[in-house]
């Protein structure tokens, strides 16, 4: 069962790309890159983003995925921080299921990094440090492809 999370008017969706995931998106052809970004935008713009992500495998503790055609976008959606919904993007792969443990370990570390963050200022500093992209910035990136 998927836990529903209704976004408040102040919750802002942002995506943070692991450096390898950003490179993988750029290595795809333009159509697949746009498709991957569309999946992320759909998730972050959804009033219930948890309804869009799927658990990758039972053996993964934190890793989730978005599906778009033959692409699997390995992510972790974090909704329990002040005023933001964060989508960490770890990998963008064609329909393959290798190395999920490595991505799951990254997801666990990123979730742990959010645990001590309690104030909006701290969240915003973290997001700035990680070069998080807003939904509008993702749309702009997609339009430029």
Secondary structure, DSSP 8 states (H G I E B T S, - for coil): --------TT-EEEEEE-HHHHHHHHHS-HHHHHHHHHHHHHHHHSTTGGGT-EE--TT-SS-EEEEETTEEEEEEEEEEETTEEEEEEEEEEES---SHHHHHHHHHHHHHHHHT--SHHHHHHHHHHTT-EEHHHHHHHHHH-
